[in-house]
Amino acid sequence: SYELTQPPSVSVSPGQTASITCSGHKLGNEYACWYQQKPGQSPMLVIYQDTKRPSGIPERFSGSNSGDTATLTISGTQAMDEADYYCQAWGTTTAAVFGGGTKLTVL
Amino acid sequence: QVQLVESGGGVVQPGRSLRLSCAASGFTFTTYAMHWVRQAPGKGLEWVAVISYDGSDEYYPASVRGRFTISRDNSKNMVFLQMNSLRPEDTAVYFCARDGQLRTQRPTFFDYWGQGSLVTVSS
């Protein structure tokens, strides 16, 4: 079965740029998306189809996907961005696959 | 606005069954595939099932295939998850989620999520 790998944790200083990676075999041939989940809340879509932002998601969130790696980038990271982030892939298969999640700490 | 409200969770013994429900509102239900996604305590997200917008296709991961069944009632804007032969490892919060693409037959991404319903499998 297809697997997506994320780093367990990423730390960033306020105002700096955070990058969270998601690796999978030929992931660039699939679509990648990203979810933010804060404690006690449901996940929220922040990036879909590699680079698109849903309505209401700040411009500081951006995404890319090429080769074996998709990346979520948060520019000018704010304290409110501290959360767990999950990547997910879809495309040619009949299954939805999530990465293991990355805890973003803003310190 | 889009709303998804799950119900039916609770404590159940191993080997028993449970049925979750999800009431959808705020969008044209009949044009979207619907999913169930679960999250074990302190763990990550796991996709559990999808049903196409017209109910003609269903897909499951190996971990639940043959034990769980997803269904929908388009006349009532409801989606269900019938869970049989439950195991302790099925303990999780179960989220109902809308597929992000119109009229898709396969999973894509999840643009709206419910608040979740906790299922605990324990003797």
HADDOCK unambig.tbl for C-alpha pairs under 7 A between the chains (distance, minus, plus):
assign (segid A and resid 42 and name CA) (segid B and resid 113 and name CA) 6.54 0.50 0.50
assign (segid A and resid 42 and name CA) (segid B and resid 114 and name CA) 6.94 0.50 0.50
assign (segid A and resid 42 and name CA) (segid B and resid 115 and name CA) 5.72 0.50 0.50
assign (segid A and resid 43 and name CA) (segid B and resid 113 and name CA) 6.94 0.50 0.50
assign (segid A and resid 45 and name CA) (segid B and resid 111 and name CA) 5.83 0.50 0.50
assign (segid A and resid 90 and name CA) (segid B and resid 107 and name CA) 6.80 0.50 0.50
assign (segid A and resid 90 and name CA) (segid B and resid 108 and name CA) 5.30 0.50 0.50
assign (segid A and resid 91 and name CA) (segid B and resid 108 and name CA) 6.81 0.50 0.50
assign (segid A and resid 94 and name CA) (segid B and resid 59 and name CA) 6.59 0.50 0.50
assign (segid A and resid 94 and name CA) (segid B and resid 106 and name CA) 5.50 0.50 0.50
assign (segid A and resid 94 and name CA) (segid B and resid 107 and name CA) 6.24 0.50 0.50
assign (segid A and resid 95 and name CA) (segid B and resid 61 and name CA) 6.77 0.50 0.50
assign (segid A and resid 95 and name CA) (segid B and resid 107 and name CA) 6.21 0.50 0.50
assign (segid A and resid 96 and name CA) (segid B and resid 47 and name CA) 6.17 0.50 0.50
assign (segid A and resid 96 and name CA) (segid B and resid 107 and name CA) 5.89 0.50 0.50
assign (segid A and resid 96 and name CA) (segid B and resid 108 and name CA) 6.98 0.50 0.50
assign (segid A and resid 97 and name CA) (segid B and resid 47 and name CA) 6.86 0.50 0.50
assign (segid A and resid 98 and name CA) (segid B and resid 45 and name CA) 6.49 0.50 0.50
assign (segid A and resid 98 and name CA) (segid B and resid 46 and name CA) 6.59 0.50 0.50
assign (segid A and resid 100 and name CA) (segid B and resid 44 and name CA) 5.67 0.50 0.50
assign (segid A and resid 101 and name CA) (segid B and resid 44 and name CA) 6.18 0.50 0.50
